[in-house]
Amino acid sequence: MLRIIPGVARRRAVDPRLLGWLDGRRAATRPNFPANHDYVDLRGFTAAHVDTVLEEERAGYEVLAAADDDARAIASVDRARLASALAPMLDFGIASTVLALSALGCVPVMSCRGRALGAHPHQYPAPMATFYARKAHVAALLEAAEAADISIVNSGGKLEVYSEDLRKMHAFAAALRRHVG
């Protein structure tokens, strides 16, 4: 079942002066992200990749809606995500966000669909993605967050986007896609 996560405070507060950045060597190395033992370097995706994953998720949401979000439908969309040629390690519903961030030029370092879908436990309660961004990305990120009605905040030298509703993360990716080549 697709759940709205209660108690998620909506905030859009980004201070570009606090943004850090990674050089290529650091972004490619797992030990730099101790909070994410499954870190994979996901830089370099393109607009075409984003379009593909947006379509995969759109189709998945149709499957979920047609089956009233039952457990078999959730398992089906999760299997389809794992079989995807594009970043199969990413959760259904959050993959488009991660690829859109990458295509924009950000460095995604952690993501989770939260407890928004199914019974499988996830590390975070709400759908989220944490990433490094440059100051030049901030306007597009804020515009897409506003359009999708999600939160975006500083998190150390990184930014984090999150929402109470997994479908809004898909909407964020679609809005961010307009800023990608």
Order of alpha helices (4+ residues) and beta strands (2+ residues): beta-alpha-alpha-alpha-alpha-beta-beta-alpha-beta-beta-alpha
